[in-house]
């Protein structure tokens, strides 16, 4: 007669073996999750406007092509030249992320993701990169109408973002210099160069200024309740009003020689 405690002892090695196999399968799934899984998450989070196409490797170490679109139902799209590669390394209470686009960066972006109660904190090491402005046309209206050409020089200084209970707060500064901008809406090439500055705080702010050119752009705005509210003015140098008239009619509400731009 086999006693109950003998049966329990006999089953114990099988229980440990099955538990170990399940844990190993879970770890393998996490460690070797394919990059296409990440592509699906990015597409869903961006509302279909950011696509990681031809994704290769894993969630932790992979690469893909980056395509911007106008979202579901839109026929607009633009793809970044070359590939974007990423590496994610778990650290003490954080994830260290490295991102590199061979077309547009001399050194990789280095970011730290720190989970927080009810949200996450992102910190970006000071960076510089340069991107083709034509990439924005893939986002649809109004970028597909303006079809801006030129270069976008991105730089950051002490920049970070924090999402807590659905609220966004920014720290530091993010600057975009739009250099030698041209548009299919004007025969004037280039129209000018412009600077966008995002400043952190509980209420992040955006400032727009002109660094040079015949098309003058100025404006300011802020993010309130997750929405950008921006007001700006566009005008042309007197000798260039005819060449820029069509663009001024489209980018805002025309008031004499000026065009008033409002967002939100």
Secondary structure, 3 states (H helix, E strand, C coil): CCCHHHHHHHHHHHHHHHHHHHHHHHHHHHHCCEHHHHHHHHHHHCCCCEEEEEEEEECCEEEEEEEEECCCCCCCEEECCCCEEEEEEEECCEEEEEEEECCCCCCCEEEEEEEECCEEEEEECCCEEEEEHHHHHHHCCCHHHHCCEEEEEEEEEEEEEEEECCEEEEEEEEEEEEEEEECCCCCCCCCEEEEEEEEEECCCEEEEEEEEECEEEEEEEEEECCEEEEEEEEEECHHHHHHHHHHHHHHCEEECCEEEEEEC
